Every structure is written in C-alpha cells, then in structure tokens.
C-alpha cells in the first residue's frame, strides 16, 4: 500500500514526522484518513521543485534575468525580442491528488482546466471557477486574472485557491495562504502579479459538488441598457450558478444563466458543443434568442421570476464549462475573414474543426504574427458606465459581439482589475435607487445597491483592429483612456500600452508592491509593468519576418505552427466530452 502524503501546514502540530526529498520537506498528515498524494508523486514533484529552486538560486546569485517557460500561453501579447535564459517549469503539469472528503485538489501550475475537470468529476466534484478555455492553466489563473460566469458568486479563480507553494526569487521554497502565520501578504500579492514575486509550483484548489447538467436559460434583450440591467437582475437570483451575456449588436443581446441540476426531462436531448458537427455556442445562443424574440414580442406580461423572452437547454456540465472552446467565443470567425476565400459555413467549421479550438488558435495567432493587430481586451467596468463603454467601442472599433460577465469586485491593493464608479454616474444610480425605494415603499433597495457595489461587469472586446500599426496602437490608447475615464480597468493578459506613471497610479502607487518585493527578495525580478506593457515600437514592428507581412503567408505559417504543436490531439482524446448515458455520444 502506498504511503499517502500531504503538504505541511506550519500551524498544525499534529503532522507526523517529515521526510525530505532534495531540499523540500513533505509531511505525513496523521489527522485525516483522507490524505492525498502518494509518495512517488510527491517525490517526483519535490525533485522537480528542487531543480527549479536550484536554477532560480543560480540566477539570483549572478543577478541575471530569466524568463519562465511554461510550455504554452494564453496571452495575446507579442513576444519580446531577444530571448533570455529560461527556468523550465513545464514538468509541473499533474493533478497530484483529489481529496473528496476535504474537497481539495492538489494541482501543479501547468495543469490545464480540462485535465483538472477530468480529474475531479469522477469524484462528483468540480472547481467553483473553471476558465472557459480548456488550455488555461491553474497557475496562470492564480498568477494572472481569471474570472468566468460563476465569478459573480465565487470571485476570481485565485479566490478558490486555499494555499500555494512558491519558489521565491532567491530560490527559497515557501508556502503561502490566507492564514495569519503563513505569509498572507505574499498570498494576496502574488495573485494577479504575473509571477513577479516568485514561481508558483503547487496549488491547493477548493472544490464543490458537481451535477450532471446545467439548466441553461437564454434571455433575449433588445438594448445595451436592458442587457446590463438583466445581468444585474440575474445575479441576484439565488438559483443561478452561472451568469454571462453576449451582445450581438446594440439591439440584440442574450443573458445566459445556468443552474446545476441532476434532473432533465426524459424527452429533452442534452445539448452539446464539443463535437465537430455541434454548433458554436455563441451562434447557438443567437439562434435561440432570434427564434424566441417573436414569441416574446407577442407577450405583454414579463414577470420577475421567469422572463417571457427565454428558452432552455440542458447541457452536460463539462460541455457547459468549455462551451466557448470551439471558435474561441467568436474570435475563430476572424480566421475565416483572414482566409476570405474559405466560406464560413457549418460544413467548413466541421471540416476544419481541429484548427478551431482555442489551443490551436493561440498557436496559429502567435505563429502568424497577427496578434499584433487583433484587439483582445477584457475590461472590468462599473455597471453604471458599462453602456457608455459599449457606445465607445461601437463607434470607434465596431467590434461585435461583446461579452458581458459579472464579477465580484476586489478592492486594492491588487493587480486584479477593480472599478471606481465616477461621481456623476454614482449620483445618478443613487437617485434611481431612492426613487425605486420610495415608489415601492420598501427598504431593501439600498441594501441591494450596497450588494451591487461589490460587483463589476467585465466587457470582452475581441476582434480585428486597424491594419495600420500606428492606428492600431492609437485605438488601443484611446480605449485605455476611455476605460479610465469611466472608472474601469483592463485585464493585464493582453496589449497594455500604459506609460509607467499612468500604470502605477491606477494601482494606488507601487509602494505596497515594492515593499512585498523587498520582503520576499524579488527586487531583481521584472516588475508587473515590465512584464505586461507593450512598447509602441515593438507593436509597429509586428512581424518577425517580412514574408509574414504578405498575405496569406503569415496566416499559413501560423497554421503550420499549430499543426506542429499537435494540440489538436488534446481535444480529440479529451475524456470530459459528453458520451451519453450509455457511453455513446448522443
């Protein structure tokens, strides 16, 4: 029988005697029979961490820069010229254990979401926040920013992480958590700091009960204001486990809500999205609301418990979690516009399906050099000014659809996006609440407003920008200025053009961050700004080779690079895909 191991909690004296593998100490947990990782798994992990720590220590002693090699990326920032030496952490890609009793998964940082879900679902468990692209990793979700359609309830992905193991900039291996005696300042600071305080090497991820299906409702909206208001309304409904929205235009939107359930009417076939002949989710949502809008238009009564303009699907849980993978929300359609001679039809989407999953599209995007002119921005906005930002993107960028996703707001200090409602917009909202409270002769309105102030609305703006590099940079800078004016904040995974003073002022200065860097020996590492900003000159020299600038060679080279990666096999062999009640795809 294999000995089972768990990581040490320094505050727990009940842990048994430690054993050591390389420079990492692992403790046997004598307090629970639901222990986690087997000794061979922990020994392999500890040996990998020791190797990483040793490499980092050498760089620290020599004061030499280095980069982290993860093996994949979900960023759209252009690669920086002139590579530096790398610390390879690509071996840290395993789910070491799932503990059903404690509802915890022990996860290495390069574990992608689909592998994590495949490991937890057999135990009847699932992470509360699952990034909707299967290839996004647990470490990326912690060190970056990851919020999805369950984030109105559970927050960012790192809010579901209980504890992390990190290699600090001097090579020390430490643990951090929210516990007062286990570096809570490092735990909070490292979340969203894109690896600038150290390398995350292990995460303890909280889990919750899974269900077989997500009962999914599509609520048609006819204006931006209605869509924003409907998202707010749906967030307040206790039965909703998932809420997001798609704006196809200013006068056609859909608010999508999901409720976990094990029940499904016998005469209803589960709706899936992972098969090559399945619809892309955003197109399915549009069709559902287009079909329902005529029915809704003839209805004169809309209740607050079940909006008339809605339709329902029963979607297997994993199919729901990764519903946007095929087509990458809708960014995959941009590839058809690039290769304009290929028609955008159900047949061509079926025929080219291997190329139209997010992993493959990221490979092609970076290989082609076209990331330098694709606007991919997620923007956290106050609900009160969201419509104004949509007006701006419609007028200046003409990018549709847009994604709306409500998120719990976390206040500073943090590198996660947070919102500050402009005074004028705040005054209008308070007045509206006061009028509503007086008209209804009730008091909960103010309490509801206080609850809503803890929320913000992410707006995903993803589509082609100007072909001219200078115009592309200018449009991005104008967007950044408008976002700040309206009290919002961009996510840092994409193109970021802020000047240093601009950048640091958004986060309340850098004193709190520099204090953490000093305390944890990270002053020799690049800062957050160093890692995320895109220099305008680099953006203008967007292609590494002149041939990529000649259509369609850049796109074809991206296709070649995606094929070389063999990432298409990951979806072909995925076990999370729905196979029906009897093991066969329905």
Secondary structure, 3 states (H helix, E strand, C coil): CCCEEECCCCCCCCCCCEEEECCEEEECCCCCCCCCEEHHHHHHHHHHHHHHHHHHHHHHHHCCCCEEECCCCCCCCCCCCCCCCEEECCCCCCEEEEECCCCEEEECCCCEHHHHHHHHHCCCEEECCCCCCCCCEHHHHHHCCCCCCCHHHHCCHHHHEEEEEEECCCCCEEEEECCCCCCHHHHHHHCCCCCCCCEEEEEEEEEEECCCEEEEEEEEECCHHHHHHHHHHHHCCCCCCEEEEEEEECCEEEEEEEEEECCCCCCCCCCCCCCCCCCCHHHHHHHHHHHHHHHHHCCCCCCCCCCCCEEEEEEEHHHHHCCCCCCCCCCHHHHHHHCCCCCCCHHHHHHCHHHCCHHHHHHHHHHHCHHHHEEEEEEEECHHHHHHHHHHHHHHCCCCCEEEEEEECCCCCCCCCCCCCCHHHHHHHHHHHHHHHHHHCCCHHHHHHHHHCCEEEEEEEEEECCCCHHHHHHHHHHHHHHHHHCCCEECCCCCECCCHHHHHHHCCCCHHHHHHHHHCCCCCCCCHHHHHECCHHHHHCCCCCHHHHCCCHHHHHHHHHHHHHCCHHHHHCCCCCCCCCCCCCC
